[in-house]
Amino acid sequence: MLGSLSPIHWIIIALFVVPAIFLAFAKPGVGANRFGSSVVLGFSFPDAVKRCIFRYADFRGRSSRSEYWYFYLFNFIFGVFFGMVVLFSDPASPSLLNGLARILQAIFSLALILPNLAVAVRRFHDRNMSGWWILCAAGFGSLVLIYKFAQPGTPLERTSATDL
């Protein structure tokens, strides 16, 4: 009846593939951006990280591409650093460095869940899309999110980071 796919395969397709396809073809809203009239452009790496940390639970407003991708780079750099420390420490002989690196990696990851969600939602707002699109991040949807986050925001009132 369902062909060669089992019901669990159809559930996986319904939960992951269909939303990813829908998100790929979803267009940002037309007209004025309903999530704010301006976005700050031209952040440097430290300014973008500082802004994301200070706005860690702010799901309102907009975030530029530079702000989002610099914060993503910050997460990547520290994730690789902690991962390398854990990888190169000998698991057979537990050491203080290995234990400390694992604890710091867990704290770092947990502490940045909310800022990562907030900057992603604000990035959607800059595309004039609802922040609820973040729920499509599972499965193939994450590849589509990368594409959406790389697109420029709505061309409305923009200011540079030097104007702050």
N, C-alpha and C positions, 0 to 999 in steps of 0.2 A: 504494500500500500504506500509506504513512504520511499520506495525505491531501495537502494542498497544502503541508505543511511539509517542509523538507529535513531530512536527518539532523542537520545542525548545529543547526537550530532545536530539535529534540527534545533534543539534548545540553544546550543552553542552558536549556531548561525544566527538565530533570532536575537541573542543577547549581544553578540560582538560584531558580526559582519554587517548586519543590516544597519545598526546605528552608525557604523563607520562610513558606510556608503552614503547614508543620509547626510552626515556631517560634511562629507567631502563636497557635496553639491549644494549645501546650504549657503545662501548668499547673505552677506551682512545687510542690516536694515538700510533702507533708502531714506535719504533726507537727513535731518539733524540728528546728531548722536544723542540718544536719550539718556546716556550715562555720564554726561558732562560735556562741557563746551570746550575744554582745553586739555591738552596733554603736554608734558614737558619733554622736549627732545634734547639730544646731545649729551647724555650722561657719560661721565668717565666711569671706569670700573669701580673705584672706591665709592664714588657718589651713588652709583646705582645700588650697590650692596647696602650702603648705609640707609638709603631711602627705603629699601625693601625691609630691612630689619626694623626700622622705626615705624613703618606702616604694616607691621606683621599681621594685624587682624583687621585691616581696613579693606573691606570688600567693595567699597564704593569708589567711584572715580575711574580713571584710566591709567594704563601704564604703556609707555612706548616700547618699541622693539628693543632698543638698547638697554632699557631698564630690565626687561624680562631676560634677555639673553646673557647679560652680564651676571645677573643673579644665578642663572642656570650654570654659567661657567664657574662661579664661586662654589656652588654645590658640587660640581664635578671635580674641581681641583682638590677640595678637602676630602671628598669621597675616595678619590684615587690615593691621596696621601695616607689616610687611615687604612685603606685596603692594602697598600704596599707594606706598611708597618706590620700589619697582622700577617700578611703573606710571607714576609721574610723572617718573622720570628718563628722559632722552632716550637711546633705544637707538642712535641714529645717532652720537652722540658719547660714546664710553665714558668714564665718569668714575669717580673713586674711590668716590663715594657709591653708584653703581649696582652696581659690582663688590662692594663691601663688603656692601651690602644682600642681594645674591644669596647670597653666602657665608654671612652670618649666618642667612638664611632656611633654607638647607640644613642648617647645623649645628643650628639650633633644631629643625627637623623631625626630623632623625635622632636627636637627643638625647632627644626626647620620645616616640619609638616605644614603648620599653619601659614607661615610666610610664603611657602611655595604655592599653596592653594590660593592665597590672597592675590599674589602677583599674577597667577594664571587667570583668575577671574577678572582682574583689572585689565589684563591683555585682551580677553574676550570683549570687555566693554569698549576698548579702543577700536575693535573691529565692528562695533555696534551690534554685538551679539550678547545674548544672555549668558551670565556666568554659569548657569546650569549645564552648559555644554561640556563642562569639565567631567561630567558623569560618563561621557563617551570615551574616556581615556583607556578603558580596558580593551584588551585584544588589539585588533587592527586599528582601532580608533586612535591609538597613541601616535601612529604614523600620520594620520590625518591632522591631529592636533599640532604636530610639528609644522606641517604645511600651513595651517591657519595662523599659527603664532608668527610665522615668518612673513606674512602678508602685511603691507602697510595699513595703518589705521585709517579711520574716516578723515577726509581732508577738511577739517574744520579749523578752528582757532588753535594754533600751536605756538608754544613759547619755547625758548631754549633754556637750558639749565643755567646759563649765565644770567638770566633775567630774574632768578629767584632771590 
